[in-house]
Amino acid sequence: MIGPDRDLVDEAAKIPKDWPAWELDKELTCLPDVGPTLASKLIARKRPRLVPVYDSVVRKVLGTKRDHWEPIRVALREEDHALHIRLLRLKEKADLPEEASALRVLDVIAWMEGSHPDTVA
């Protein structure tokens, strides 16, 4: 029901609370030993360009809450997709493989900033 993988930046409409990916997230977190981080990683594994990873470090750096997909979507679309374009340039500069999405680049940068703030410029 989520549909094919596509870039979150291309989602023009606000993400509704009943979005199938949110429904899947809720169902996964009902399973034993599956918290929000693991659920987001499982969904992001299948839809790496559409669903951002959620964990405490990324949440702290981005200043988002559990429903961080919408603020990230908005940020990626602002100023004619400036953040998305910048993430793609960083991906290219780092010589990352084609399958690495802009969301994964954002996740890694945020995680590095939150885990090792002195190493990210």
N, C-alpha and C positions, 0 to 999 in steps of 0.2 A: 504494500500500500504506500510505502514511502516513495516508490518510483526509482528511476535510475539515478546513479550518482550524477550530480551537477554542482556547479559552484554556488556556494551560499550567496555570494555577491550578486548572482543573477536572479535571486528570489526577490521580485519587486514588491510583493505584498508582505505585510506584517505576518509573522509566524503566529498562527492561532494556537490557543491552548489545547485544541483537539487535533493538532497536527499528528499524523501517524507516527512520526519519529518520537514525539513526546509520549504518545501512548505506549510505544515499545519501551521507552525509557522507564515509564512507570511500571510496566509489567516485569521488566528485568530486575528492578530494585525490590520487587516483592519476593524474588528468589532468595534462598538462604545464601549468605556470604557474598551477595552482590549489592554493593553500595553505589552511590552516584558516580564515582570515578570509574569503576569497572564497567558499569552500564554504558557510560559515555564512550569508553574505549572500545567496547564491543560494537557499538553502532558506528563509531567513526572508522572502525576497521573495514566495514562494508560500504560506507559512504564517506570516504576521506575528504572529499571536496565539499561536502554538504554539512557535515556534523562536526562541530569542534569538540575537542576533548575537554572535560571538566575535571579539575582537581583543585585541591586547596591552594597550591602555589599559583596556578593560573588565575584562579578566582581572586586571590589577593592582588596580584600584579595588575590585572585588568579591571579590578574594582567591580566585578559582576557578582550576581547571585546565582543560584541554582539554574534559573532560566536564562542563562547567558547567551543563548543562540540568537535571540532577537537583538540585543545590544551589539553583538559582533556583526550581525548582518547589516545593521544600520551603519556602523563604523566603516565597514568595507565598501559601502555604497556612497558615503559622503564625498563631497568635493570631486565628483566625476570619477569615483572608484580609486582615489589616490592611494589609500592604504593597501588595497588589493594589488595595485600595480607595483607599489613599493615592495611588497612581500614577494611578488614574482621576480622582481629584479634581484632581491637578496638571494632567492633560490638559485637564480642563474649565476650570480657572483660566487656562491658557495659550491657551484657545480654539482647541485643535487640532481638526482634522477628525475625524469619527466613525470613519473607517477607521484612524486612528492607534491602535495597540494599547498596552496597558499595558507590554508588553515593549519597544516602541519608546521609550516615555517613560523606562523604566529605562535602556535603552541610551544615550539622549541625555544623561541626567543623569550616568551613570557616565562617559561619554566627556568631558563638560564638566568634571567633577571631576578626572579624570586629566590632561586637557590644559591646563586653566586653573583650578587649584585655588583661586585667589584670587577667582574670579567666582561660584562657587556657594556659597550660604549654607547 
